[in-house]
Amino acid sequence: MLNQSGITTATFGAPKQILADTTLKYSLGCVVDSTVGVTVGANKIAKAGTPITGDLNARTTAFVAASGVEGSNDAVGVLLHDVDVTNGDANGTVLIFGFINKNRLETDTQALLTGPVITALKNKVTVLTV
């Protein structure tokens, strides 16, 4: 039987582990908006650790990048894994409770973890430098 569902398979290697503690975490599936992410070669990737905002009760509505500006505490979590949004909105995983190791994030993603974002994530996602 042919795969006619439009699902494609790609092998990239092991996913990046951003967690400082893999046992203390809670994450949910979500849809990531195609505007989130940076261009990497021919693809647009929303990187692991990117702070995102959206409605946790309506996760089929696409989550967008958190603003990160003072007074706008809109971040609800961070992306747990890289998400390829080259062809539009894509499924991802939002970490809503846990401990991430800032040293495991790429430098452009670390820059997104501003003071307002960390304040918005307080008591949910803790950013550690381990």
Sequence and secondary structure as in RCSB ss.txt:
>XXXX:A:sequence
MLNQSGITTATFGAPKQILADTTLKYSLGCVVDSTVGVTVGANKIAKAGTPITGDLNARTTAFVAASGVEGSNDA
VGVLLHDVDVTNGDANGTVLIFGFINKNRLETDTQALLTGPVITALKNKVTVLTV
>XXXX:A:secstr
    S        S    BS SSS EEEEEEE TTSSEEETTEEEE TT EEE  TT TTS BEE    TT    
 EEESS EE TTS EEEEEEEEEEEEGGGS HHHHTT  HHHHHHHTTTEEEE  
